[in-house]
Each structure stands twice: as C-alpha cells, then as structure tokens.
Amino acid sequence: MSKVALVTGAASGIGFATGVELLKAGHTVYFTDRNPTDLQRVDAALRERAKAVILDLNSLADMQKATGDILARHGSIDILVNNAGISIRGADGKPQSLLDATEAQFFDIMRVNSLALMQMTQLVLPGMMEKRWGRIVNVASLAGRSKSIVSGPLYMMSKSSVLGLTRATAAEMGPYGVTCNAVAPGRVLSAMTENAAPGVNDGYASQIPVRRIGEPIDIASGIAYLCSEHAGFTNGAVIDINGGFFMS
C-alpha cells in the first residue's frame, strides 16, 4: 500500500539511496535536505512520486513548515527516516580529539544529530498515532555502538543518543502501531567520508571482514525493510550494517 515518506539528508548518500528504495516500494517520497536534491537522478518512471524540499534541521520553524505543508497535502506522514547528520573534524582532517572539543561544537552537533531527530519525530507522531500505523527509522552509527577509529567524541556522543531516542519511541509508540528502529552503518562512501585524510578509508577497509567500505545502497536496503509492512514486529531494534567490523 502506498504511503507518504519523508527522508532527511536526502540530497546524497544514504538518504538519497533510501528515498529511491522507498519510491521503488511504491511510496510518495519527500527528499529533504539543506542542499537542493537533483531529482533528475531518479529514474523517470519513479520521478512523479519524488518531491524535493529544502529543510534546515537547525531551525524548528523550518521543520514545522516542511512537515506542515506535507500534512496539509496528504493528511499524514507515514514513514520518517531521520538520516541527516553532521560530523566535526580536526583542522588536519583527522578525527577530533577529546581535548579539542568545545562547548559550541557540542551544541552544534547535538542540535542536528540528536535534537532535530526528536523534533521531527514529535511532528509526525500525531498523524501516525491517529492512523495507528507508522514507521520511523533513525540512522545511528557504528560510532554510537562501539569504539570508532575515525569519529571524534562529539559524533560518538550524538549517535549514542540516537539509540536512546529509538528505544524510547519504540516503547511508547508500539501500542499505537508505530514502530521505531535504528540502523547503525559502519564506514560508508559519502560526501562526509570522502573528505577524510588520505589513506583513512583504505586503512579502514583493510580491517573489515568483507574488505570494502560500504555503499549507500547497503544501508538503504535495510532501512527500506524497516519501513515496510512486513517489519511490524521489528521494534526498538538496532540493525548493524558494517561488513562485520562490529558484531554484537
């Protein structure tokens, strides 16, 4: 059955690939991002159900307008994928050290990686609860599940908080037919990872059992399952997609 989906951070990488997978599943998909999304990259047969919206997750007013416009048009947002996130690196492009982290940087990263997820969830939940159906998928990270050799402490803290929000939402909303799950990707090729210092990605790949960095579709496929009708008994779960680097 066709649903209305909203994906954050959808102009590229995991978010874009997820949007395409949800289009393939027959849904209407809103690709939201602070940058423009090039929908010409979407197959022409799917493009009619693809919508692009500029959304700045630093602004609650922006979130309210974006979701409000969609709700006014469709009545509800059935699927929410909280994918957008930011990372902070040291001046040399390497992971930031704990001693270099500042209060301002903490609030910057938590604003987007944690607080915005809660606010987006709050905005879509009333409609989901009324329909007694909803799928929320939060994109966490291996950095929030275990140690990370490439992410700094602020990123690790923010992604750990995503897991807490996922469990809280799953427990409270399950009785309403709304599930909330998380995926925890390992190293994935994206604009963020491609800016790493020389040799970082090759070094990481050599430590992964499958001997490669992930592709966005590897993560998007898992997210699409969690958004499906068949995932109704999967709730509060964390799906690790990391090539075997971390096994829980």
Secondary structure as a PSIPRED ss2 file (coil, helix, strand):
# PSIPRED VFORMAT (PSIPRED V4.0)

   1 M C   1.000  0.000  0.000
   2 S C   1.000  0.000  0.000
   3 K C   1.000  0.000  0.000
   4 V E   0.000  0.000  1.000
   5 A E   0.000  0.000  1.000
   6 L E   0.000  0.000  1.000
   7 V E   0.000  0.000  1.000
   8 T C   1.000  0.000  0.000
   9 G C   1.000  0.000  0.000
  10 A C   1.000  0.000  0.000
  11 A C   1.000  0.000  0.000
  12 S C   1.000  0.000  0.000
  13 G H   0.000  1.000  0.000
  14 I H   0.000  1.000  0.000
  15 G H   0.000  1.000  0.000
  16 F H   0.000  1.000  0.000
  17 A H   0.000  1.000  0.000
  18 T H   0.000  1.000  0.000
  19 G H   0.000  1.000  0.000
  20 V H   0.000  1.000  0.000
  21 E H   0.000  1.000  0.000
  22 L H   0.000  1.000  0.000
  23 L H   0.000  1.000  0.000
  24 K H   0.000  1.000  0.000
  25 A C   1.000  0.000  0.000
  26 G C   1.000  0.000  0.000
  27 H C   1.000  0.000  0.000
  28 T E   0.000  0.000  1.000
  29 V E   0.000  0.000  1.000
  30 Y E   0.000  0.000  1.000
  31 F E   0.000  0.000  1.000
  32 T E   0.000  0.000  1.000
  33 D E   0.000  0.000  1.000
  34 R C   1.000  0.000  0.000
  35 N C   1.000  0.000  0.000
  36 P C   1.000  0.000  0.000
  37 T C   1.000  0.000  0.000
  38 D C   1.000  0.000  0.000
  39 L H   0.000  1.000  0.000
  40 Q H   0.000  1.000  0.000
  41 R H   0.000  1.000  0.000
  42 V C   1.000  0.000  0.000
  43 D C   1.000  0.000  0.000
  44 A C   1.000  0.000  0.000
  45 A C   1.000  0.000  0.000
  46 L C   1.000  0.000  0.000
  47 R H   0.000  1.000  0.000
  48 E H   0.000  1.000  0.000
  49 R H   0.000  1.000  0.000
  50 A E   0.000  0.000  1.000
  51 K E   0.000  0.000  1.000
  52 A E   0.000  0.000  1.000
  53 V E   0.000  0.000  1.000
  54 I E   0.000  0.000  1.000
  55 L C   1.000  0.000  0.000
  56 D C   1.000  0.000  0.000
  57 L C   1.000  0.000  0.000
  58 N C   1.000  0.000  0.000
  59 S C   1.000  0.000  0.000
  60 L H   0.000  1.000  0.000
  61 A H   0.000  1.000  0.000
  62 D H   0.000  1.000  0.000
  63 M H   0.000  1.000  0.000
  64 Q H   0.000  1.000  0.000
  65 K H   0.000  1.000  0.000
  66 A H   0.000  1.000  0.000
  67 T H   0.000  1.000  0.000
  68 G H   0.000  1.000  0.000
  69 D H   0.000  1.000  0.000
  70 I H   0.000  1.000  0.000
  71 L H   0.000  1.000  0.000
  72 A H   0.000  1.000  0.000
  73 R H   0.000  1.000  0.000
  74 H H   0.000  1.000  0.000
  75 G C   1.000  0.000  0.000
  76 S C   1.000  0.000  0.000
  77 I C   1.000  0.000  0.000
  78 D C   1.000  0.000  0.000
  79 I E   0.000  0.000  1.000
  80 L E   0.000  0.000  1.000
  81 V E   0.000  0.000  1.000
  82 N E   0.000  0.000  1.000
  83 N C   1.000  0.000  0.000
  84 A C   1.000  0.000  0.000
  85 G C   1.000  0.000  0.000
  86 I C   1.000  0.000  0.000
  87 S C   1.000  0.000  0.000
  88 I C   1.000  0.000  0.000
  89 R E   0.000  0.000  1.000
  90 G C   1.000  0.000  0.000
  91 A C   1.000  0.000  0.000
  92 D C   1.000  0.000  0.000
  93 G C   1.000  0.000  0.000
  94 K C   1.000  0.000  0.000
  95 P E   0.000  0.000  1.000
  96 Q C   1.000  0.000  0.000
  97 S C   1.000  0.000  0.000
  98 L H   0.000  1.000  0.000
  99 L H   0.000  1.000  0.000
 100 D H   0.000  1.000  0.000
 101 A C   1.000  0.000  0.000
 102 T C   1.000  0.000  0.000
 103 E H   0.000  1.000  0.000
 104 A H   0.000  1.000  0.000
 105 Q H   0.000  1.000  0.000
 106 F H   0.000  1.000  0.000
 107 F H   0.000  1.000  0.000
 108 D H   0.000  1.000  0.000
 109 I H   0.000  1.000  0.000
 110 M H   0.000  1.000  0.000
 111 R H   0.000  1.000  0.000
 112 V H   0.000  1.000  0.000
 113 N H   0.000  1.000  0.000
 114 S H   0.000  1.000  0.000
 115 L H   0.000  1.000  0.000
 116 A H   0.000  1.000  0.000
 117 L H   0.000  1.000  0.000
 118 M H   0.000  1.000  0.000
 119 Q H   0.000  1.000  0.000
 120 M H   0.000  1.000  0.000
 121 T H   0.000  1.000  0.000
 122 Q H   0.000  1.000  0.000
 123 L H   0.000  1.000  0.000
 124 V H   0.000  1.000  0.000
 125 L H   0.000  1.000  0.000
 126 P H   0.000  1.000  0.000
 127 G H   0.000  1.000  0.000
 128 M H   0.000  1.000  0.000
 129 M H   0.000  1.000  0.000
 130 E H   0.000  1.000  0.000
 131 K H   0.000  1.000  0.000
 132 R C   1.000  0.000  0.000
 133 W C   1.000  0.000  0.000
 134 G E   0.000  0.000  1.000
 135 R E   0.000  0.000  1.000
 136 I E   0.000  0.000  1.000
 137 V E   0.000  0.000  1.000
 138 N E   0.000  0.000  1.000
 139 V E   0.000  0.000  1.000
 140 A C   1.000  0.000  0.000
 141 S C   1.000  0.000  0.000
 142 L H   0.000  1.000  0.000
 143 A H   0.000  1.000  0.000
 144 G H   0.000  1.000  0.000
 145 R H   0.000  1.000  0.000
 146 S C   1.000  0.000  0.000
 147 K C   1.000  0.000  0.000
 148 S C   1.000  0.000  0.000
 149 I C   1.000  0.000  0.000
 150 V C   1.000  0.000  0.000
 151 S C   1.000  0.000  0.000
 152 G C   1.000  0.000  0.000
 153 P H   0.000  1.000  0.000
 154 L H   0.000  1.000  0.000
 155 Y H   0.000  1.000  0.000
 156 M H   0.000  1.000  0.000
 157 M H   0.000  1.000  0.000
 158 S H   0.000  1.000  0.000
 159 K H   0.000  1.000  0.000
 160 S H   0.000  1.000  0.000
 161 S H   0.000  1.000  0.000
 162 V H   0.000  1.000  0.000
 163 L H   0.000  1.000  0.000
 164 G H   0.000  1.000  0.000
 165 L H   0.000  1.000  0.000
 166 T H   0.000  1.000  0.000
 167 R H   0.000  1.000  0.000
 168 A H   0.000  1.000  0.000
 169 T H   0.000  1.000  0.000
 170 A H   0.000  1.000  0.000
 171 A H   0.000  1.000  0.000
 172 E H   0.000  1.000  0.000
 173 M H   0.000  1.000  0.000
 174 G H   0.000  1.000  0.000
 175 P H   0.000  1.000  0.000
 176 Y H   0.000  1.000  0.000
 177 G C   1.000  0.000  0.000
 178 V E   0.000  0.000  1.000
 179 T E   0.000  0.000  1.000
 180 C E   0.000  0.000  1.000
 181 N E   0.000  0.000  1.000
 182 A E   0.000  0.000  1.000
 183 V E   0.000  0.000  1.000
 184 A E   0.000  0.000  1.000
 185 P E   0.000  0.000  1.000
 186 G C   1.000  0.000  0.000
 187 R C   1.000  0.000  0.000
 188 V E   0.000  0.000  1.000
 189 L C   1.000  0.000  0.000
 190 S C   1.000  0.000  0.000
 191 A H   0.000  1.000  0.000
 192 M H   0.000  1.000  0.000
 193 T H   0.000  1.000  0.000
 194 E H   0.000  1.000  0.000
 195 N C   1.000  0.000  0.000
 196 A C   1.000  0.000  0.000
 197 A C   1.000  0.000  0.000
 198 P C   1.000  0.000  0.000
 199 G C   1.000  0.000  0.000
 200 V H   0.000  1.000  0.000
 201 N H   0.000  1.000  0.000
 202 D H   0.000  1.000  0.000
 203 G H   0.000  1.000  0.000
 204 Y H   0.000  1.000  0.000
 205 A H   0.000  1.000  0.000
 206 S C   1.000  0.000  0.000
 207 Q C   1.000  0.000  0.000
 208 I C   1.000  0.000  0.000
 209 P C   1.000  0.000  0.000
 210 V C   1.000  0.000  0.000
 211 R C   1.000  0.000  0.000
 212 R C   1.000  0.000  0.000
 213 I C   1.000  0.000  0.000
 214 G E   0.000  0.000  1.000
 215 E C   1.000  0.000  0.000
 216 P H   0.000  1.000  0.000
 217 I H   0.000  1.000  0.000
 218 D H   0.000  1.000  0.000
 219 I H   0.000  1.000  0.000
 220 A H   0.000  1.000  0.000
 221 S H   0.000  1.000  0.000
 222 G H   0.000  1.000  0.000
 223 I H   0.000  1.000  0.000
 224 A H   0.000  1.000  0.000
 225 Y H   0.000  1.000  0.000
 226 L H   0.000  1.000  0.000
 227 C C   1.000  0.000  0.000
 228 S C   1.000  0.000  0.000
 229 E H   0.000  1.000  0.000
 230 H H   0.000  1.000  0.000
 231 A H   0.000  1.000  0.000
 232 G C   1.000  0.000  0.000
 233 F C   1.000  0.000  0.000
 234 T C   1.000  0.000  0.000
 235 N C   1.000  0.000  0.000
 236 G C   1.000  0.000  0.000
 237 A C   1.000  0.000  0.000
 238 V E   0.000  0.000  1.000
 239 I E   0.000  0.000  1.000
 240 D E   0.000  0.000  1.000
 241 I E   0.000  0.000  1.000
 242 N C   1.000  0.000  0.000
 243 G C   1.000  0.000  0.000
 244 G C   1.000  0.000  0.000
 245 F C   1.000  0.000  0.000
 246 F C   1.000  0.000  0.000
 247 M C   1.000  0.000  0.000
 248 S C   1.000  0.000  0.000
